Amino acid sequence: MKAAYTIVGIVASFAVAGAAVAASSNKNAVPLATPFGITVQPLGLAQGYGLDKTTAAGVARDKIVFATAEGLTLYTRNDDPAGASACDAECAKTWHAAKAPAKITTPVENWSVITRADGVKQWAYENKALYTFAEDLEPGSVGGNAPSRFGRGPKIGPRGQKSASIPKDKPMPGGWSVAYFYPAAAADNLPPGFEIKEAEDALGLVLVDDRQHTLYARTDGRKVEACRVNPCKWLPARAPQMAEAVGEFKPQWGQGGIYQWTYKGNALYSFAGDLLPGYAEGDGAEPGWEPVRMVKYFAPANVKLKGTPKLGKVFTDEKGMSLYYRDSFIYQSGSGHSLRHGSPIRPAVGRDLKTDPKCQEDCSAKWKPFLAPDDAQANGNWNVYVRPDGKKQWAYQDYALWSFAGDEKPGDIYGNDEYEYFVSHDTTTVVDIGTPYYGPMTMYWVAAHP
């Protein structure tokens, strides 16, 4: 699988909220994962098509691919020459060029635009032309295998029936490779025990230690004082005494006489508040400290992350007011959704709802759409829906985002877990949220989290 990052000599230019940012020579500059018009999508059940208890409780994003703005998986052709496409005639009937703008106004490292023989502009990643596959009809599909074929939950219309059989996987067409964003390829220039992992709380791919915990560095130039309290908040990433430099990773004697790893001259630490892999509570905990990101995800300029005592990190607007998404809950499922990041993100459900929250009564006075600028485009985990009035609304992992009128000040999350019950007394009553449900179910609001 191809890496989505370059560890040595990272220099990037990237875009936020449609504005170009000049390339930087800062040694700590981090490349953006995707240009505008390209998204990332989890494969298979992580789309949320399996609605029974086992699959709805939260499927790991263990395979994530580059995709079009519509969510269709991107591929590379093994025999394509660098910087060109040799897929034409019959090949082009099945493998469609991932069309790109004539010019990238906000360059992103490793991404480029090539010109095909027919004049069409096509996206390329690491100089390899990108394509969609004609047999992929929905996000999360790969090699013509649709994630919705796993729909074995209660009787739920187009997602399948409880008794539906699961077809065998079609083999991946020969000569083609999935354009994976994650898992990232193993890097040769990492110290033993270090890896690159997705940490959604850090909005990117980060460096982790042998416990899979996020690593941090102080990047404001100030020295880290030796910890004189117990327990320490920042824990040095210890290096073996016989350790040698690996690429830009070097061991050195640090404060307190501890031999520890450094990266690009910055000493590496884990954060005591990160209790489990994937946490990034140290991000923003103190000025100057940042996760060691290898790739960062796009986020609109007016979107922030804020830590909460109960739910962990949630998205807010530029004023610190919490953002929410609408979700569905069926009683045959279990998710622990009132816990920290307990609500499983199921992009397929977000696409069912789009910009209609399916309230039983008008809820527009309480719930306001989180609008996007007219020129907003999909990027990474963020997409844009066009509302019936023509305005654009931001969506995160395909869930449209909203603000809650009941929140009075920054940090309030009073809208979280606001329920609305739908009860049917027979097998013919249908609750339609884009996918029809037969039987009791609930719609509820969730504080949007990474």
C-alpha positions in Angstrom: 0.0 0.0 0.0 1.3 3.5 -0.8 2.1 5.9 2.0 0.1 9.1 2.2 3.0 11.0 3.6 6.7 11.8 3.3 8.5 11.6 6.6 11.8 13.3 5.5 11.8 16.9 4.4 8.1 17.6 4.6 7.3 20.9 3.0 3.7 21.6 2.1 1.2 24.1 0.9 -2.4 23.5 1.8 -5.8 25.1 1.8 -8.3 26.0 4.5 -11.9 27.0 3.8 -11.2 27.9 0.2 -8.3 30.2 0.8 -4.8 29.5 -0.5 -1.9 29.3 2.0 1.6 29.9 0.7 4.1 27.1 0.8 6.2 27.1 4.0 9.8 26.3 4.7 8.9 25.6 8.3 10.5 22.3 9.3 7.3 21.4 11.1 5.0 22.1 8.2 2.6 19.2 7.7 1.0 18.3 4.3 -2.7 18.2 3.8 -4.0 14.7 3.0 -6.2 15.7 0.0 -6.8 18.5 -2.4 -10.3 20.0 -2.9 -12.6 17.6 -4.7 -11.0 14.5 -3.1 -12.4 12.8 0.0 -11.4 9.9 2.2 -13.9 7.0 2.8 -13.8 3.9 5.0 -14.4 0.7 3.2 -17.0 -2.0 3.8 -19.0 -2.1 7.1 -17.4 1.0 8.4 -19.9 2.8 6.1 -22.6 1.7 8.5 -24.7 -0.6 6.3 -24.6 -3.4 8.7 -27.2 -2.4 11.3 -27.3 -5.4 13.6 -25.8 -5.2 17.1 -22.5 -6.6 16.1 -21.8 -4.1 13.3 -23.6 -1.0 14.4 -21.7 -0.8 17.7 -18.8 0.7 15.9 -16.7 -0.7 13.1 -13.1 0.4 13.0 -11.8 2.6 10.2 -9.1 0.2 9.5 -9.1 0.6 5.7 -9.6 4.1 4.3 -9.3 5.0 0.6 -9.0 8.2 -1.5 -12.3 8.8 -3.1 -14.1 11.3 -5.3 -16.4 14.0 -3.9 -19.2 11.6 -4.4 -17.4 9.0 -2.3 -16.4 6.5 -5.0 -13.1 4.6 -4.4 -10.1 5.6 -6.4 -7.6 3.2 -8.1 -4.3 3.2 -9.9 -3.4 1.1 -12.9 -0.2 -0.9 -12.3 1.0 -0.6 -15.9 0.5 3.2 -16.3 3.7 5.1 -16.9 4.6 7.8 -14.3 2.7 11.0 -14.9 0.4 9.6 -17.7 -2.6 7.4 -18.4 -2.5 4.5 -20.8 -6.1 3.5 -20.1 -8.1 4.4 -23.2 -10.5 2.7 -25.6 -12.0 -0.4 -24.0 -10.2 0.1 -20.7 -11.7 3.6 -20.3 -15.2 2.1 -20.6 -14.8 0.3 -17.3 -12.2 2.5 -15.6 -13.1 6.2 -15.6 -10.6 9.0 -15.2 -10.9 10.8 -11.9 -11.5 14.2 -13.5 -9.6 17.1 -12.1 -9.7 20.9 -12.5 -7.5 22.4 -15.3 -5.2 23.8 -12.6 -4.7 23.2 -8.9 -5.0 26.6 -7.3 -4.0 25.2 -3.9 -1.3 22.6 -4.4 -1.1 19.6 -2.0 2.0 17.5 -1.7 2.0 14.3 -3.8 -1.1 15.4 -5.8 -0.9 16.6 -9.4 -3.1 16.9 -12.5 -2.1 15.1 -15.8 -3.6 15.6 -19.2 -4.9 12.5 -21.0 -4.6 11.9 -24.7 -8.2 13.0 -25.1 -7.5 16.3 -23.4 -9.3 15.4 -20.2 -7.6 16.6 -16.9 -7.1 13.7 -14.5 -6.0 13.5 -10.9 -2.7 11.7 -10.1 -1.3 10.7 -6.7 2.4 10.2 -6.4 2.5 10.6 -10.2 0.1 7.7 -10.7 -3.2 8.4 -12.6 -6.4 7.8 -10.6 -9.6 6.2 -11.7 -13.0 5.1 -10.6 -14.4 1.6 -11.3 -17.7 1.3 -13.3 -19.0 -1.5 -11.0 -18.6 0.6 -7.8 -22.0 2.2 -7.3 -21.8 3.5 -3.7 -19.2 4.9 -1.2 -17.2 2.2 0.5 -17.3 -0.1 -2.5 -14.1 -1.8 -3.6 -13.6 -3.9 -6.7 -17.4 -3.9 -7.4 -18.2 -5.2 -3.9 -20.8 -2.9 -2.3 -20.9 -2.6 1.5 -24.7 -2.6 1.5 -24.6 -6.3 0.6 -23.8 -6.9 4.3 -27.2 -5.3 5.4 -28.6 -8.1 7.7 -30.3 -6.0 10.3 -34.0 -5.7 10.9 -36.2 -5.4 7.8 -34.8 -2.2 6.4 -35.7 -1.8 2.7 -32.8 -1.2 0.3 -30.2 -2.2 2.9 -31.4 -5.8 2.8 -33.5 -8.2 4.8 -32.6 -10.1 8.0 -32.6 -13.3 6.1 -30.7 -12.0 3.1 -27.7 -14.0 2.0 -24.3 -12.4 1.6 -22.7 -12.9 -1.9 -19.1 -13.8 -2.2 -16.6 -11.1 -2.8 -15.7 -10.5 -6.4 -12.0 -10.7 -7.0 -10.1 -7.5 -7.5 -9.5 -7.0 -11.2 -6.0 -7.9 -12.2 -3.5 -5.1 -12.8 -5.3 -2.6 -10.6 -4.6 -1.4 -7.1 -6.8 0.5 -4.5 -5.5 4.0 -3.7 -5.3 3.5 0.0 -4.9 6.5 2.3 -4.7 4.3 5.4 -3.2 2.0 6.6 -0.1 3.9 5.6 2.8 2.0 4.2 5.4 0.9 6.7 8.2 3.4 6.7 11.9 2.4 6.7 13.0 5.5 8.6 11.1 5.0 11.8 12.7 3.9 15.1 11.8 0.4 16.3 8.4 0.4 17.9 7.2 3.6 16.3 4.3 3.6 13.7 2.1 5.9 11.8 -1.6 5.7 12.8 -4.8 7.5 12.2 -5.8 9.6 15.3 -9.1 11.2 14.5 -8.9 13.4 17.6 -5.7 14.9 16.1 -7.3 15.2 12.7 -4.6 13.3 10.8 -2.0 10.6 10.8 0.3 10.8 13.7 3.4 9.2 15.1 2.7 6.7 17.9 4.9 4.8 20.3 5.0 1.0 21.0 1.8 1.4 23.1 0.0 3.0 20.1 -0.2 6.3 22.0 0.1 9.6 20.2 3.5 11.3 20.4 3.9 15.0 20.8 6.6 17.7 20.5 7.0 21.2 21.7 7.3 23.2 18.5 7.4 26.8 19.8 11.2 26.7 20.4 10.9 26.7 24.2 12.7 24.0 26.2 10.8 21.4 28.1 11.7 21.6 31.8 12.3 18.4 33.7 9.2 17.2 35.5 9.3 17.7 39.2 5.9 16.4 40.1 4.5 12.9 40.2 2.8 11.9 38.0 4.4 13.8 35.2 2.0 15.2 32.5 4.5 14.8 29.6 6.4 11.5 29.4 9.6 11.3 27.4 9.7 8.8 24.6 12.7 6.9 25.9 15.3 5.6 23.6 17.5 2.5 24.2 21.0 3.5 25.3 22.4 1.8 22.2 20.0 3.5 19.9 21.3 5.2 16.7 19.8 7.9 14.5 17.2 6.8 12.0 16.5 9.4 9.4 15.4 12.5 11.2 14.9 10.6 14.4 17.8 11.0 16.8 18.4 9.9 20.4 19.7 12.5 22.9 20.1 13.1 26.6 17.2 15.2 27.7 16.0 17.0 30.8 16.3 14.9 33.9 19.1 12.8 32.4 16.7 10.7 30.3 17.8 9.3 27.0 14.9 10.0 24.6 14.0 10.2 20.9 13.8 13.5 19.0 12.3 14.2 15.6 13.6 17.1 13.5 15.3 18.4 16.6 12.2 18.3 18.8 12.1 16.0 21.8 9.3 13.5 21.7 6.8 12.9 24.5 3.5 11.1 25.2 0.7 12.7 27.2 -0.4 11.2 30.5 -4.0 12.2 29.7 -4.2 9.9 26.6 -5.6 6.8 28.3 -6.1 4.8 25.1 -4.7 4.6 21.5 -6.3 7.1 19.3 -6.6 9.8 22.0 -5.0 13.2 21.5 -5.9 15.0 24.6 -2.5 16.7 24.7 -3.4 18.6 21.5 -4.1 22.1 22.9 -3.6 21.1 26.5 -0.8 23.6 26.8 0.5 26.2 24.5 3.3 25.1 22.1 2.5 21.4 22.3 1.3 19.5 19.2 0.9 15.9 18.1 3.6 14.8 15.6 1.4 14.8 12.6 2.6 13.2 9.3 -0.5 14.2 7.4 -3.3 16.5 8.5 -6.9 16.5 7.6 -8.7 19.4 6.1 -11.2 21.3 8.3 -13.1 24.5 7.5 -11.5 27.6 8.9 -14.4 28.3 11.1 -14.5 24.8 12.7 -12.6 24.1 15.9 -12.1 21.1 18.2 -12.9 21.5 21.9 -12.5 19.0 24.7 -15.4 18.2 26.9 -15.3 16.3 30.3 -17.9 13.7 29.2 -17.8 13.3 25.5 -14.2 14.0 24.6 -13.4 16.3 21.7 -16.3 17.7 19.8 -16.5 20.1 16.8 -17.5 23.7 17.4 -17.9 26.8 15.3 -15.5 29.7 15.5 -17.3 31.1 18.6 -16.9 27.8 20.4 -20.6 26.7 20.1 -21.0 23.0 19.7 -22.0 21.4 16.4 -24.3 18.4 16.1 -25.5 15.8 13.6 -28.7 13.8 13.5 -28.5 10.1 13.8 -30.8 7.0 14.0 -30.9 4.4 16.8 -32.7 1.1 16.5 -33.5 -1.0 19.6 -31.8 -4.1 18.2 -28.5 -2.2 18.3 -26.1 -1.1 21.0 -23.5 1.6 20.9 -23.0 3.3 24.3 -23.7 6.5 22.5 -23.8 8.7 25.6 -20.2 7.9 26.3 -17.0 9.4 25.0 -17.3 9.2 21.2 -19.7 6.4 21.8 -21.9 7.2 18.8 -20.6 5.2 15.8 -20.1 7.3 12.8 -22.0 5.7 9.9 -21.6 7.7 6.7 -24.4 5.7 5.1 -26.9 7.0 7.7 -25.7 10.5 7.1 -26.3 10.2 3.4 -29.8 8.8 4.1 -30.7 12.0 6.0 -28.7 14.6 4.1 -30.1 18.0 5.1 -33.5 16.7 6.4 -33.3 15.9 10.1 -36.7 14.0 9.9 -38.2 15.7 12.9 -41.8 14.6 13.6 -42.6 18.3 14.1 -41.0 21.4 12.8 -37.6 21.7 14.6 -36.1 24.5 12.6 -36.5 27.0 15.5 -34.1 24.9 17.6 -31.8 23.4 15.0 -30.0 25.6 12.5 -27.9 24.3 9.6 -24.2 24.9 9.8 -23.9 26.7 6.4 -20.9 26.5 4.1 -19.7 29.3 1.8 -20.9 29.3 -1.8 -17.5 28.1 -3.1 -17.1 25.3 -0.5 -15.9 22.0 -1.9 -15.5 18.5 -0.5 -12.1 17.7 1.0 -11.1 14.7 3.2 -13.7 13.9 5.7 -15.7 17.0 4.9 -18.4 17.2 2.3 -21.0 19.7 1.2 -24.8 19.3 0.7 -26.9 21.7 -1.3 -30.1 22.5 0.6 -33.5 23.0 -0.9 -33.1 26.8 -0.7 -29.8 26.5 -2.7 -27.5 27.2 0.3 -24.7 24.9 1.1 -24.4 23.0 4.4 -21.2 21.4 5.8 -21.2 17.7 6.4 -18.7 15.7 8.3 -18.2 12.1 7.2 -21.5 12.6 5.3 -23.5 13.8 8.3 -25.0 17.3 7.9 -24.0 19.6 10.8 -26.2 21.8 12.9 -26.1 24.2 15.8 -28.6 24.1 18.7 -30.4 27.2 19.9 -30.5 25.8 23.5 -26.8 26.2 23.9 -26.2 29.5 25.7 -22.4 29.7 25.8 -19.3 28.1 24.4 -18.8 24.6 25.8 -22.5 23.9 26.2 -23.7 20.6 24.8 -27.3 20.6 25.9 -28.5 19.3 22.5 -26.6 16.0 22.8 -28.8 12.9 23.2 -32.1 14.8 22.5 -34.3 11.9 21.5 -37.4 11.6 19.4 -39.2 8.2 19.5 -41.0 6.7 16.6 -43.3 3.8 17.6 -45.3 1.5 15.3 -47.7 -1.1 16.5 -47.6 -3.4 13.5 -45.3 -4.6 10.8 -46.6 -2.3 8.1 -45.9 1.1 9.6 -42.8 2.6 8.1 -40.4 5.2 9.5 -38.6 6.6 6.5 -35.3 8.3 7.1 -34.1 7.7 3.5 -34.0 4.0 4.3 -37.4 2.7 5.5 -37.5 1.1 9.0 -40.3 -1.2 10.1 -40.8 -1.2 13.8 -39.8 1.1 16.8 -36.8 3.3 16.4 -35.4 6.6 17.5 -33.9 9.7 16.0 -31.4 11.6 18.2 -28.9 14.4 18.1 -25.2 13.8 18.7 -22.5 16.3 19.5 -20.3 16.0 16.4 -17.0 14.3 17.2 -14.1 13.3 15.0 
